[in-house]
Amino acid sequence: MKNPILVAFGQHIRALRKQQEVSQEEMAARAGLDRSYLGHIERGEKNITLLKIYQLAEALGCSPRQLIPEELPIKS
């Protein structure tokens, strides 16, 4: 079962990428990642490192903070 936080993060990354009309392949190249690895991130299958967050932010031309969705499914 996928972690809902990872799924929300991945969906947010995908939405940001699509807003810029960038293909998964192009975004992966910009971030220095394999395209299939980016696909795993977008599907919420990978719990990525802080370094990868910075790589994705640079590829999207935004701050790492903007990669975190406003609403996360966190249980209290």
C-alpha positions as CSV (number, residue, x, y, z in Angstrom):
1,M,0.0,0.0,0.0
2,K,1.4,3.4,-1.0
3,N,1.9,6.1,1.6
4,P,-0.7,8.8,1.2
5,I,1.9,11.5,1.8
6,L,4.2,10.2,-1.0
7,V,1.2,9.9,-3.3
8,A,0.2,13.6,-2.6
9,F,3.8,14.7,-3.1
10,G,4.0,12.9,-6.4
11,Q,0.7,14.2,-7.6
12,H,1.9,17.7,-6.8
13,I,5.2,17.3,-8.7
14,R,3.2,16.0,-11.7
15,A,0.8,18.9,-11.6
16,L,3.7,21.4,-11.4
17,R,5.4,19.7,-14.3
18,K,2.3,19.7,-16.4
19,Q,1.6,23.4,-15.6
20,Q,4.9,24.1,-17.3
21,E,4.1,21.8,-20.2
22,V,7.2,19.8,-19.7
23,S,7.4,16.1,-20.5
24,Q,8.5,13.6,-17.9
25,E,11.5,12.8,-20.0
26,E,12.5,16.5,-20.2
27,M,12.0,17.1,-16.5
28,A,14.0,14.0,-15.6
29,A,16.9,15.3,-17.8
30,R,16.8,18.7,-16.2
31,A,16.9,17.2,-12.8
32,G,19.6,14.7,-13.6
33,L,17.2,11.7,-12.9
34,D,16.2,8.7,-14.9
35,R,12.7,9.1,-16.4
36,S,11.5,5.9,-14.8
37,Y,12.6,7.1,-11.4
38,L,10.7,10.4,-11.9
39,G,7.7,8.2,-12.8
40,H,8.1,6.3,-9.5
41,I,8.2,9.7,-7.6
42,E,5.0,11.0,-9.4
43,R,3.2,7.8,-8.6
44,G,4.2,8.0,-4.9
45,E,6.3,4.9,-5.0
46,K,9.6,6.5,-3.9
47,N,10.4,8.3,-0.7
48,I,13.1,10.6,-2.1
49,T,15.9,12.4,-0.3
50,L,16.3,16.1,0.4
51,L,18.9,16.3,-2.4
52,K,16.4,15.0,-4.9
53,I,13.9,17.6,-3.8
54,Y,16.4,20.3,-4.5
55,Q,17.2,18.8,-7.9
56,L,13.5,18.7,-8.8
57,A,13.0,22.3,-7.6
58,E,15.9,23.5,-9.7
59,A,14.5,21.6,-12.7
60,L,11.1,23.3,-12.2
61,G,12.6,26.7,-11.5
62,C,11.0,27.0,-8.1
63,S,12.0,26.8,-4.4
64,P,12.0,23.4,-2.7
65,R,9.3,24.7,-0.4
66,Q,6.9,25.0,-3.4
67,L,7.2,21.3,-4.0
68,I,5.4,20.4,-0.8
69,P,1.7,20.4,-1.3
70,E,-0.4,22.7,0.8
71,E,-2.6,19.9,2.1
72,L,-1.0,16.6,3.1
73,P,-2.9,13.6,4.5
74,I,-1.2,13.6,7.9
75,K,-2.9,11.8,10.8
76,S,-2.6,13.4,14.2
